[in-house]
Amino acid sequence: MKKAKKVTTASLIERSDRVLMNTYARFPVAFVRGEGARLWDPEGKEYLDFFSGLAVLNLGHCHPEIVSAVRAQSGLLFHTSNLFYTEPPVRLAEALVEHSFADKVFFCNSGAEANEGAVKLARIYARNRRKDERVGVVTMENSFHGRTLGMISATGQEKVKVGFAPLLEGFRTARFNDLASVTAAASGWAGAILLEPIQGEGGVFPATPEFITGIRKLCDREGMLLIFDEVQVGIGRTGELFAYQHYGVEPDILTLAKAVGGGLPLGAVLATNAVASAFTPGTHATTFGGNAVATAAGEAVLNVILTGKILENCRRQGKALRSALEKFARKYAGIREIRGRGLIVGMELEDGEKGQRLIRRALDSGLILNLAHGNVVRFLPPLNITTAELARGLKILEKLLAEILGARDPRGE
């Protein structure tokens, strides 16, 4: 048998470029192992992960309880199709229902698929209820709902739509945090409003309490459904299990993905009984959604978050992160605003090019960050990050801010 060559960063990049489609502007870094908030490349260099695989690894890399659940389930049953009953998806659905507004769950594989399912559910519900064509969906400017053709049509960012016309009909965009704009867009046309409680890809913009309360009242008054896309902010990222819980209102439909699977592909559509009843056999389906191994991982994720003081740690470390970043904003030039909730925090810079330099230099220094919306440094560390790990990352960050941005003029000029 031919002996396998040792993997190096350079060899893995070369092999990847030869066989994978060029859809990602990847950094010239490869990873072979992860544990908690740390990653290692083939050469043994250690990185501190403040990105969590884009809000997927809310419990960090290879959390032992998730690993144990996956190993146990993979030795029993992987897949049977949704034409039969299996226990892992039932257990996870029971947990999600117990701890949310929802009565029913539909499992799928990704955030885009969850949002597609939510829109389909809203449309068929509206047709069944009103017997008319008021089935449009209002989404928000600056939003992001996925990369399928349907969800780029829904997304309120033109850059994701370039080259893919004709797009799907049935969507209008309104201004985020502007109730009058949403009301005008929805009038006499919409059956649902779809929004993110915090726009993540759009630059970490939280919805105001007044906006969310107003949207709920508008939906109730006009007979529309309220859909929350919590693909990025659900499963504890904001310091509550679901972001809607900060607002004192409940949606009719909620979508999840990313963190719910603990690193395995898993998405979910949650809904009330009244809304979920619009789906009947044959109206919607998926081959892999509710896979036994993925849902076993999801059950472990929820168990750790709900019993391990993870939400408390998220709130505490999120407060410390915000406090440190606000201090940096007073100290270093070119920082416009710090915003977010829990452990999804954005630091908006005046200069996007300097933001790109900061991300690259941070990576060179062993700190993984992300730039959203061109000029917003997005922080998404694991929810169980320690005080020492957070301090270590902030120390690296401050050194780079001093180098790249420089000190703020004490005269305010």
C-alpha positions, 0 to 999 in steps of 0.5 A: 500500500502506498504510504500517504504523504504528510499533509502540509498547509501548502499541499492542502491548498494546492490540492484544494485549488485543483479540485474544488470550485472557486466559490470562497476567498479562502485565507491561506491557512489550513486546520487539522485539529480543534479543541474548545476555542483553539485550532491547529494547522498541519505545522502545529501552529495554534490559533484562538478562534473568535469566529466559531466556524461562523457561529456554528460551534457555540460550544467550541470545537469537538465538545466532549458531550457532542463527540460522545453523542455522535459516536454512540448514535453512529454505532447504532443508526445513521439514516432510514429516511423520513418515511419511518420513525426514529428517536433522535429527531423526536427527542431534539424536537421535544426539547426545542418545543419545550423551551420555545414558543413552538409546537411543531418542528421540521428538520432540514440541513441548512439555514437556507433550506430552513428559510425556504421551508419557512417561506413555503409554510407561510405561503401555503398557510396564507392561501389556506386561510385567506383563499387569496394571493396575499402571499408576498413576504417582506424582508429587510434591507441589509438582510441575509437569508441564504444562497439558494435562488429563493433566498438570494431573492429574499435577501436585502443585499444586491451583491449576492444577486449579481449574475443570477437573474431572473430572481424569484418573485414574491419578495419586497424589501423594507428598511430595517428598524423602520416600522413605517417602511415595513407597513408600506411594503406589506400593505395589501400584499404581504402574507408574512414578514421575515427578519433577523433579530440581529442582522449578522452578515449585514454588519451586526445590527440589532433590531430595536425593541420598538421595531419588533413590538411594532412588527408583531402588532402589525402582523396581528392586525393585518393577519400576517405571519412573523418569521424570525431568522435565527440561523446565526443568533439562535441556540444561545448566541445572544445570551438567551436560548433564542434571540426573540426572548429578549423582546417579549414577543413571539414569532409564528415561525422561527428558523435555526441552523448553524449552532443547532447541530454542533458542527453537523449539518442541521437546520430546523423550522419551528412553528405554532400548531395553527401554522404548522398544520398547513404542511400536510404529507407531500407539501414539503420534504427533505432526504437528510433532514432529521438525520439520526446522527445530526439530531443526536448531536443537536440534543447534546448541544441543547443539553449542555447549553441548558444545564451547563451555565453556558448562557450565563457565561455568554452574557458575562463574557459578552459584557466583558467583550463589549466593555473592552471594545468600547474602551478600544473605541475611545483609545484608537482612531477610526472605530465608529461603533460597537454593537451587538448582544451576548457573544455576537458583537460588531466593531464598525470601522471607518476604513474597510481596507484597514479592517481587511488588514486587521483580519489578516494580521490577526490571523498571522498572530493566531487570532481568527476574526471575521469582517462582515459587510465590508467594514465591521469586525465581527466577533463570534467566540464560543459561548463557553470561552474562558476569561483567560482566552478572551483576555488573550484574544483582546491582547492580540487585538489591541496590539494590532489596533495600535499598529493599524489604526493608531491612537485617537487624537486626544483633542478629538480632531 
